[in-house]
Amino acid sequence: MTATSGAVYPSGTPKPPVDEVELHTVSGYVILIVAAVVVAGGGALISVNRGPSMAIGIVLLLAAALALGGLTTISPGQVRVVQVFGHYKGTVRATGLRWVNPFSQRRAVSVRIRNQESATVKVNDADGNPIEMAAVVVWQVHDSARAVYAVDDFVAFVTTQSETAIRHVANTNPYDNGGSDTLSLRDHTDEIATQLAREIGARVSPAGVHVAEARITRLSYAPEIAQVMLQRQQAGAVVAARSRIVEGAVGMVQMALVRLAEQGIVDLDEERKAAMVSNLLVVLCGDRGTQPVVNTGSLYQ
């Protein structure tokens, strides 16, 4: 038997009782042929109808039945964890018809890739805001011995630890960063997904599970504060838009004054420049259409 995985455990986590080793087995087709020959021979001896011959025939038939009891079929994507009288003997990973100790217990474990979506978790983010969060976890059993012997139910273990990791990630990161460079749940989805996958992987490693990916599928404020937070986001968007409008308006006014001065179209004193700037800013920054006033007099009347 050869080891198939190394043991690396998070700090503070109890070491699993056993790590997976591969159990090399005999082809079941060979045993099947041999058992058929033995059954034929035993039947022939019994048909002789003599005491010693019948006894030998019965023994051969019992031996063939016992040998056939060791046959097990293994499909692709599955393994068999073999245990004999309470002792772990190894894991059969070869597919097809295989033969193992007929007195052994063989537990099937799926090593296929699985998708598991967590329940929606209600938790506070780093700023104390209640949010609702859920994620989908892509995982696979890579150590069948740990999956069977280290935990009672490795599927339930993954479910519980995934929700625990989601809560921890949500607690340590704010929902949004308010325009700063701080890592946030909403604005840095790839980084948060990597962080979540790493934490779930560390938590489920003792159960022989490898996490390939974790992605957030639901992220929102809790219903009791959703409306208030929406108003805050809208107010922030309005302020940002107004800042951009004012910045552009100031640039346009500055360009107008420079062009007027360069081309000598009109000579404005400081008071008239201030009035012009005021009027242009009202026109450019107003949220409603302006009503023009036609001046039929001179420039200064």
Secondary structure as the mmCIF struct_conf table of DSSP 4:
data_model
#
loop_
_struct_conf.conf_type_id
_struct_conf.id
_struct_conf.beg_label_comp_id
_struct_conf.beg_label_asym_id
_struct_conf.beg_label_seq_id
_struct_conf.end_label_comp_id
_struct_conf.end_label_asym_id
_struct_conf.end_label_seq_id
STRN STRN1 THR A 2 ALA A 3
TURN_TY1_P TURN_TY1_P1 SER A 11 GLY A 12
HELX_LH_PP_P HELX_LH_PP_P1 THR A 13 PRO A 16
BEND BEND1 PRO A 17 PRO A 17
STRN STRN2 VAL A 21 GLU A 22
HELX_LH_PP_P HELX_LH_PP_P2 LEU A 23 HIS A 24
STRN STRN3 VAL A 26 SER A 27
HELX_RH_AL_P HELX_RH_AL_P1 GLY A 28 VAL A 48
HELX_RH_AL_P HELX_RH_AL_P2 GLY A 51 LEU A 68
TURN_TY1_P TURN_TY1_P2 GLY A 69 GLY A 70
STRN STRN4 LEU A 71 ILE A 74
TURN_TY1_P TURN_TY1_P3 PRO A 76 GLY A 77
STRN STRN5 GLN A 78 VAL A 84
TURN_TY1_P TURN_TY1_P4 PHE A 85 GLY A 86
STRN STRN6 HIS A 87 VAL A 92
STRN STRN7 GLY A 96 TRP A 99
TURN_TY1_P TURN_TY1_P5 PRO A 102 PHE A 103
BEND BEND2 SER A 104 SER A 104
STRN STRN8 GLN A 105 SER A 110
BEND BEND3 ARG A 112 ARG A 112
STRN STRN9 ARG A 114 GLU A 117
HELX_LH_PP_P HELX_LH_PP_P3 SER A 118 THR A 120
STRN STRN10 VAL A 121 ASN A 124
TURN_TY1_P TURN_TY1_P6 ALA A 126 ASP A 127
BEND BEND4 GLY A 128 GLY A 128
STRN STRN11 PRO A 130 VAL A 141
BEND BEND5 HIS A 142 HIS A 142
HELX_RH_AL_P HELX_RH_AL_P3 SER A 144 TYR A 149
TURN_TY1_P TURN_TY1_P7 ALA A 150 ALA A 150
BEND BEND6 VAL A 151 ASP A 152
HELX_RH_AL_P HELX_RH_AL_P4 PHE A 154 THR A 172
BEND BEND7 ASN A 173 ASN A 173
BEND BEND8 TYR A 175 TYR A 175
TURN_TY1_P TURN_TY1_P8 GLY A 178 GLY A 179
BEND BEND9 SER A 180 THR A 182
TURN_TY1_P TURN_TY1_P9 LEU A 185 ASP A 187
HELX_RH_AL_P HELX_RH_AL_P5 THR A 189 VAL A 204
HELX_RH_3T_P HELX_RH_3T_P1 SER A 205 ALA A 207
TURN_TY1_P TURN_TY1_P10 GLY A 208 GLY A 208
STRN STRN12 VAL A 209 TYR A 221
HELX_RH_AL_P HELX_RH_AL_P6 PRO A 223 GLN A 263
TURN_TY1_P TURN_TY1_P11 GLY A 264 GLY A 264
BEND BEND10 ILE A 265 ILE A 265
HELX_RH_AL_P HELX_RH_AL_P7 GLU A 270 CYS A 285
BEND BEND11 ASP A 287 ARG A 288
BEND BEND12 GLY A 297 GLY A 297
TURN_TY1_P TURN_TY1_P12 LEU A 299 TYR A 300
#
